[in-house]
Amino acid sequence: MSKVVPKVFRINTGSCNGCDVEFVAAAFVDKFHIATSDVEFVDDVKDANLLVITGPLTARSESFLKNALTKLKKPFTVVGVGTCSVSCGIFRDSYAINGPLDKFVDVDVNVAGCPPRPESIAEGIAKGIKVLEQKLSGEVTPKTIDTIFSDFSAPASFRGRMDLNPDMCTGCRTCETVCPSTAIKIEENEEGFIHNIWHNSCCYCGNCAYFCPTGAIFSTNSFDTVKLQNEKFSDVNVANIPFEECSCCGEKYMPPSRGLLGKSYVHDDVNKLNTNICSKCRKEANFKRMYA
């Protein structure tokens, strides 16, 4: 079979244009490889076999997208660019949003980010091309595709994927409360708290890190946000924050983290504290020490 040139067409289904600006950089700046690779950007959707979609799917754009899908050459590949295309991001509960995209079209590759870096978009398109080649040859699309571009990096100050230090977390739910895209969920069970960060909904605003009282949650400079569709719901950062057993009464409790204690006591005082005691028993012990 002769080599088929990927023909790319982009549709904006309600983007703020942040992703579109980054797409232009990824498409036409040589260092991101797409401009120098064997890709053709077409002006008419009927000539395309690789569709790039930015933005959540708004009510007004739904009919336009459905009409465009009927004109695409088959087989074709769909690459969703930006957190909005993957999960609707901060707009997920808006009356004007009908998305995310996979409600109406089979998405092959997701590129999360608000907006994603051009490097991530280039990686997403490259993986989309891999999927297209497999579709054209009749192969089964793999569940994962290894990273294609290995020479991309971000500055240390870049605000990328969020991470959590469970030793610093107290399960206070501050991060969950201030997250505008509901990317963070904290669940409690008999053993403690389970802290979840869904990267495909995160808009990388940094609210969680800014308001965290202990510094437990923080941003990294990683922009590894390109995933196949079957990885959409598994791209989650999961951390366990366990309860401890009180050395006095035996009840399970959430101990104060080192980060929280460090804000309340000087270093030497923290080391002298008995941190294996619940707040109720600590109050009783303090009362007896002061008044007994």
N, C-alpha and C positions, 0 to 999 in steps of 0.2 A: 504494500500500500504506500502511495506517495505521501510525503510529509505534508500535513495540513497546517497552514499558517493560522495561528489564533487571531481572530478578528474581534476586537474589543469595542463594545459600545457601553457608555455610561448613562444611567438614569438616576435622577435625583427625585426621590419620592417624599421629600419633606425635610431635607437636611438644612441645617443652619448655614451651610456652605463651608464650615470648617473642614470637613472631610474632603470636600471638592477641591479646596485649595491645596491640601496635602496630596491629593490624587494627581493634580497637575504637576507638582514637583516630582512625584514618583514616576510619572509617565514621560517627562521630557528632560529631566536632569540626568546626565550620563552616569553619574556615580551610583545611581540606584538601579542600573542595569536594564530596566525595562525599555528605556529609549534606544539602547544599542542591541537589544535582543530581537529575535525574529517575530515581532508582534506588529499587527496592523490595526490602527485605530480607524474605525469606520464612522461615517456620518449618518447612516441609516440602519436601524435595528434589523431590518430584513437581511442585511449582509453579515450580521454578527453571529458568532458561535460562543462568545464569552461575554456574559453580561455582568457589569459591575454596577451595583446599586448602593447609593448613599442615602442615609436618612431613615427615619421610621416610615411606615406606610400610613400616610394620612388618608382621611376619608375622601378627599378630593382627588388624590393621586391613584386610588385603587383601580378605577376603571382604565386609566391610562396605562398602568402596569399590565393589567390583564390583556389589554389590546396589544401591547408590545410583545408579550409572551407568545401570542399566536403567530407572530411574524418571524420569530427567531428560527434560524436553521437548526435542524436536529441531527445529531445530538448537540446539546449546548451545556455550558457550565455557568453557574451563578456564583458570584463572589459578593458577599455583603460586607460593606466597608463602614466601620464605625459602630460603637456600642448601640446606637439607636436602631441600626438595621438588625442587630442580633436580638436585642431584648426591649427596644424602645427607650432604654435608659431612663432619664429623668421625666420623659413624657409618657411613660407606660400607662398611667391612669387618666390621661387626657381624653376628653370627649371627642377630640378631633383626630384621634389615632385609631387606626384599624389594624395595625401591625401587631407583632413583628412580621418580617418578610416571610418566614417559613410557614405562616398561616395560608399563604396563597401561592407560593412557588417553592420547589425543591431547591433549597440552598445547598451548595457543595462546600464552600469555604467561608468561614467567618473571620473578620478582622476587627477585633474589639479595639476601643480607644476613643477618646473624646477630645480632639480627633486622634486617630492613629498616626504614628510617625510615618513619613514616606517610606522608610525601610520596611515597616510592617505591611504597608500596602503593596510594595513591590514583592515581598515574600508571599502575600496572599494571592496576587495575580500569578506568580510563578507556580504556586501549588494548584491554582485553578487550571493552569495549562497542563499540568501533570494529570489532573483528573480528566480533562478533555481528551488528552491523548489516549487514556485508558478506555474511555467511552467509545472513541472512534475505532479502537482496535478490538472492541468487544470484551475487554478484560473487566474483572470485578474490581471496583474501586477499593483500595485498602482502607483500613480503619484509621491509620495514621500515615503521615508522610514526613520523613525526616526534614529538618531545616535545610533549605536550599542555599541561602546566602549566609556565609559564615563570617563575612568581613564587615558586618555592620555593628556599630556600637553607639552608646549614648553617653553624654556627659554625666559625671557623678551627681550633678544637681538635678538631673531630669526626674520628673515626678512620674514614675511608672507604676508597675503592679504593686499592690499593697501586700504587706506581710505582717505577721503577728509574732511577738515573743510571748508565749503562754505563761512564762514565769513572772511576767510583769502584769498580766491581766487579772482583774478581779471580777469579771463578768458584770460590770456595772451597767452595761447596755448604753452607755453614752454614744459610742460609735454607731450602734444600730439606730439610735434616735436621730442623729444628725445626718445620716446618709440620705441624700436626696433621691437616690435611685434604688433604694431598698436592696442594695447589693450585700448587706451584712445581716446575718440572722444569728441570734444566740439562743440556744435551746438548753433547758435544764433537765437533768435526769438525776437518778439516785447517786451517781458517782461524781457529779459536778456540772460544769457547763461545756457545751460544744459550740465553738465559735466558727462560723462559716463566712467566707468572703467569696461571692460569685463574681469572678473576674469579667464575665461577659455582660454584667449589668453595671459594673463599676464605671463611673465617669471620671475617675482620677482627679477629683476636685480637692482631695486632701483634708476635707472636713473632719474625718475620723481621727486622723493623726493630730490635727490642730487642737481638737477638744479632748482627746484622751488624757485623763488626769495623771496617768502613770507612764505615758510614753510607750505603751505596749504595742500599739499599732503604728506602722510607719510605711512610708513609700520607698520603693527601691528604684533603681534606674533601669530595670528590666522592661522591655517592650515586647516580650514574647507573647503576642496576643492572637496569633494566627492559628486557627484550629479548624479541622474538618467538622462538618455538621454533626456527626455522631459523637463529637467531643464537646458539644455545646454545653451540656449540663454537668459534665464531669470536670470542667476547668474551675475547680473550687479549692480554696485554701481552707483546710480543716484543722483546727487545733483543739485539744482537750485541756480544760482547766479544772483539775480535780479538787474535790473537797478534801479536807484533812479531818482527822479525829481528834477531838479535844482531849488533852492529857488529863483534864480534871473530871469532866462529866461523861466523856465518851461520845458526845454528840458530834455529828459531822457538821463542818462549817467551812465557809470560804475564808481562808487566811488572808491577811493583808499582804499585798505584794511588796517586794523589795523596793519597787519604784515609789509606791505610796508611802512606805515607811521612811524612805529617804527624804521625802518632802516634809515630814513631820518631826524627824529627829536628826541630830547630827550623827555622823558615822559611828562614833564610839557607842552612843546610846543605843543605836539599832542593834549592835552586836550583843548588848546586854539584855535585850528584850527576850521574853519567853514568847515566841511566836506560835507555839503549839497549844494555845489556849483560846477558847472561843470568847467572843465579846462579853457574853453574859458572865462567864466565870472570871474574866478579867475585871469586870466592874466589882464583883464581890470581893475579889482579892485586893483590889485597890481600896475599897471601903474598909476592909479589916485592917489593912496596913496603916491607914490614916486615922482610924477611930478606935480600933481595938485596944 
